[in-house]
Amino acid sequence: MQTMPNITMVTDTNFDSVVAESQKPVLLAIGAQWCPDCRRLQPLFMQFAKDYSDKLVFATTAVSPAARFLGTI
């Protein structure tokens, strides 16, 4: 997923600081480049991030790396 300044890429190393310790609710998009539905929703997610970044934290991660911390969500 292409990221913007108001969308944070989540990894194993920054999951706690971005998601678990966030003071705002987090909308985490979990997707993959090969997934047509993920690609279809990307423009909507990016527009929401642009419009609502003052109310929510917008973050994204790829399916493979996400598998390590998905159990904590």
N, C-alpha and C positions, 0 to 999 in steps of 0.2 A: 504494500500500500504506500503510495506517495504520501509523504508527511508535509505538514505546514508548520509554521512557528508555534501555533497553538495546539498542535497534536504531538504528544510525546511517544516515542518508540519505547516500549517496555521490554526489558530483558531480565534474565535471572538476577543480574547485578543491581538493577534499579527498581525492581518490583516493589520492595518494601517502601522506598521513599516516594515513589510515584503513586502507587495504588493503596497499599495497606495503611500508610501514615497520612494520607491526603486529608485535608480539612474540608474539602468539597466532595460531593459524590463524584464517582469516576465512571465514565462510559468507556469501557474497554472493548475495542473491536478486535476480534480474533479471526484472522483470515489467512488466505494463501493466494499467491499470484495465479495459480492454476485453477482457482475456484471462480466460475463465472458469476455466481451470486454475490461473492465478496467484491468482485470488480464492479458489479452493477450497483452495489450499495455505496461504493467509495465516494462518489460525488455528493450524495446525500449526507454522509458522515462528515465530509469536509465542510459542507455548508452549515451543518449544525455546529461544528466546532467554531466556525467563524461567527455565527450568530449568538452562541450561548457559552462561550469560553469564560465569561464572567461568573457563570453559575455552576458550571461543571468542569471537571478535568477530562479532557479527551485524550485517550491513549490507544495505541494499536500495538499488536504483536503478531508474529507469524505462528502458525499452528505448531510447527516442530519445536521451537524453543519454548513455547507456552506450555507444552506438556509437563515441564518440570515444576511449574508453580500453579497449574490449574487446580490442583487439589486444595490449595489454600484460599481459593476464591469463594 
